[in-house]
Amino acid sequence: MGFPIFNFGSRDLAIDLGTCNTVVYLRDRGVVIDEPSVVALEYGSGLPKVRAVGGDAKLMVGKTPANIRSVRPVRKGVIADL
């Protein structure tokens, strides 16, 4: 008898939030996403806005204006920058 909170039906999807890459695996299709764990955020008035994720954000590291910051939200296997 399992816990009802963990009863999501079939187990066809796996997500690995890795320090370097985020990987999404689908049963019968294999790995469908394998992207760097990087997010580019634009800071202005109010909440930060997501400008790029994955490979696009990685290309922006060190090449953005002062109001855009590229971050790696996962450090040492733990979500560090939510």
C-alpha positions as protocol buffer text, in pm:
chain_id: "A"
residue {
  index: 1
  type: MET
  ca { x: 0 y: 0 z: 0 }
}
residue {
  index: 2
  type: GLY
  ca { x: 167 y: 321 z: -117 }
}
residue {
  index: 3
  type: PHE
  ca { x: 122 y: 680 z: -20 }
}
residue {
  index: 4
  type: PRO
  ca { x: -149 y: 851 z: -230 }
}
residue {
  index: 5
  type: ILE
  ca { x: 63 y: 1166 z: -265 }
}
residue {
  index: 6
  type: PHE
  ca { x: 317 y: 967 z: -468 }
}
residue {
  index: 7
  type: ASN
  ca { x: 60 y: 795 z: -693 }
}
residue {
  index: 8
  type: PHE
  ca { x: 115 y: 984 z: -1018 }
}
residue {
  index: 9
  type: GLY
  ca { x: -2 y: 702 z: -1243 }
}
residue {
  index: 10
  type: SER
  ca { x: 248 y: 570 z: -1493 }
}
residue {
  index: 11
  type: ARG
  ca { x: 620 y: 629 z: -1453 }
}
residue {
  index: 12
  type: ASP
  ca { x: 713 y: 738 z: -1802 }
}
residue {
  index: 13
  type: LEU
  ca { x: 909 y: 1057 z: -1725 }
}
residue {
  index: 14
  type: ALA
  ca { x: 1237 y: 1114 z: -1541 }
}
residue {
  index: 15
  type: ILE
  ca { x: 1402 y: 1452 z: -1476 }
}
residue {
  index: 16
  type: ASP
  ca { x: 1762 y: 1489 z: -1358 }
}
residue {
  index: 17
  type: LEU
  ca { x: 1838 y: 1840 z: -1230 }
}
residue {
  index: 18
  type: GLY
  ca { x: 2212 y: 1811 z: -1257 }
}
residue {
  index: 19
  type: THR
  ca { x: 2478 y: 2064 z: -1166 }
}
residue {
  index: 20
  type: CYS
  ca { x: 2604 y: 2089 z: -1525 }
}
residue {
  index: 21
  type: ASN
  ca { x: 2311 y: 1963 z: -1734 }
}
residue {
  index: 22
  type: THR
  ca { x: 1939 y: 1907 z: -1691 }
}
residue {
  index: 23
  type: VAL
  ca { x: 1823 y: 1586 z: -1858 }
}
residue {
  index: 24
  type: VAL
  ca { x: 1465 y: 1476 z: -1932 }
}
residue {
  index: 25
  type: TYR
  ca { x: 1403 y: 1110 z: -2020 }
}
residue {
  index: 26
  type: LEU
  ca { x: 1081 y: 969 z: -2166 }
}
residue {
  index: 27
  type: ARG
  ca { x: 1011 y: 598 z: -2174 }
}
residue {
  index: 28
  type: ASP
  ca { x: 1017 y: 457 z: -2526 }
}
residue {
  index: 29
  type: ARG
  ca { x: 1179 y: 779 z: -2659 }
}
residue {
  index: 30
  type: GLY
  ca { x: 1493 y: 807 z: -2448 }
}
residue {
  index: 31
  type: VAL
  ca { x: 1656 y: 1139 z: -2361 }
}
residue {
  index: 32
  type: VAL
  ca { x: 1448 y: 1422 z: -2512 }
}
residue {
  index: 33
  type: ILE
  ca { x: 1621 y: 1720 z: -2344 }
}
residue {
  index: 34
  type: ASP
  ca { x: 1986 y: 1753 z: -2244 }
}
residue {
  index: 35
  type: GLU
  ca { x: 2057 y: 2121 z: -2179 }
}
residue {
  index: 36
  type: PRO
  ca { x: 2304 y: 2311 z: -1959 }
}
residue {
  index: 37
  type: SER
  ca { x: 2159 y: 2410 z: -1619 }
}
residue {
  index: 38
  type: VAL
  ca { x: 2188 y: 2786 z: -1677 }
}
residue {
  index: 39
  type: VAL
  ca { x: 1926 y: 3063 z: -1664 }
}
residue {
  index: 40
  type: ALA
  ca { x: 1967 y: 3423 z: -1787 }
}
residue {
  index: 41
  type: LEU
  ca { x: 1762 y: 3670 z: -1581 }
}
residue {
  index: 42
  type: GLU
  ca { x: 1690 y: 4033 z: -1664 }
}
residue {
  index: 43
  type: TYR
  ca { x: 1665 y: 4263 z: -1364 }
}
residue {
  index: 44
  type: GLY
  ca { x: 1467 y: 4583 z: -1389 }
}
residue {
  index: 45
  type: SER
  ca { x: 1167 y: 4716 z: -1207 }
}
residue {
  index: 46
  type: GLY
  ca { x: 977 y: 4444 z: -1021 }
}
residue {
  index: 47
  type: LEU
  ca { x: 1053 y: 4074 z: -1043 }
}
residue {
  index: 48
  type: PRO
  ca { x: 1337 y: 3940 z: -1260 }
}
residue {
  index: 49
  type: LYS
  ca { x: 1233 y: 3813 z: -1605 }
}
residue {
  index: 50
  type: VAL
  ca { x: 1368 y: 3495 z: -1761 }
}
residue {
  index: 51
  type: ARG
  ca { x: 1539 y: 3586 z: -2090 }
}
residue {
  index: 52
  type: ALA
  ca { x: 1705 y: 3253 z: -2182 }
}
residue {
  index: 53
  type: VAL
  ca { x: 1754 y: 2900 z: -2048 }
}
residue {
  index: 54
  type: GLY
  ca { x: 1987 y: 2614 z: -2130 }
}
residue {
  index: 55
  type: GLY
  ca { x: 2232 y: 2649 z: -2416 }
}
residue {
  index: 56
  type: ASP
  ca { x: 2116 y: 3000 z: -2507 }
}
residue {
  index: 57
  type: ALA
  ca { x: 2177 y: 3122 z: -2152 }
}
residue {
  index: 58
  type: LYS
  ca { x: 2516 y: 2951 z: -2141 }
}
residue {
  index: 59
  type: LEU
  ca { x: 2623 y: 3145 z: -2451 }
}
residue {
  index: 60
  type: MET
  ca { x: 2533 y: 3467 z: -2267 }
}
residue {
  index: 61
  type: VAL
  ca { x: 2762 y: 3402 z: -1967 }
}
residue {
  index: 62
  type: GLY
  ca { x: 3005 y: 3694 z: -1938 }
}
residue {
  index: 63
  type: LYS
  ca { x: 2860 y: 3870 z: -2245 }
}
residue {
  index: 64
  type: THR
  ca { x: 2557 y: 4051 z: -2105 }
}
residue {
  index: 65
  type: PRO
  ca { x: 2482 y: 4406 z: -1994 }
}
residue {
  index: 66
  type: ALA
  ca { x: 2464 y: 4487 z: -1623 }
}
residue {
  index: 67
  type: ASN
  ca { x: 2089 y: 4428 z: -1599 }
}
residue {
  index: 68
  type: ILE
  ca { x: 2110 y: 4066 z: -1726 }
}
residue {
  index: 69
  type: ARG
  ca { x: 2273 y: 3796 z: -1515 }
}
residue {
  index: 70
  type: SER
  ca { x: 2336 y: 3433 z: -1609 }
}
residue {
  index: 71
  type: VAL
  ca { x: 2313 y: 3197 z: -1311 }
}
residue {
  index: 72
  type: ARG
  ca { x: 2354 y: 2827 z: -1244 }
}
residue {
  index: 73
  type: PRO
  ca { x: 2068 y: 2753 z: -1002 }
}
residue {
  index: 74
  type: VAL
  ca { x: 2202 y: 2407 z: -907 }
}
residue {
  index: 75
  type: ARG
  ca { x: 2528 y: 2390 z: -710 }
}
residue {
  index: 76
  type: LYS
  ca { x: 2684 y: 2074 z: -568 }
}
residue {
  index: 77
  type: GLY
  ca { x: 2367 y: 1881 z: -649 }
}
residue {
  index: 78
  type: VAL
  ca { x: 2137 y: 2119 z: -456 }
}
residue {
  index: 79
  type: ILE
  ca { x: 1903 y: 2390 z: -587 }
}
residue {
  index: 80
  type: ALA
  ca { x: 2085 y: 2697 z: -458 }
}
residue {
  index: 81
  type: ASP
  ca { x: 1929 y: 2987 z: -647 }
}
residue {
  index: 82
  type: LEU
  ca { x: 1552 y: 2955 z: -670 }
}
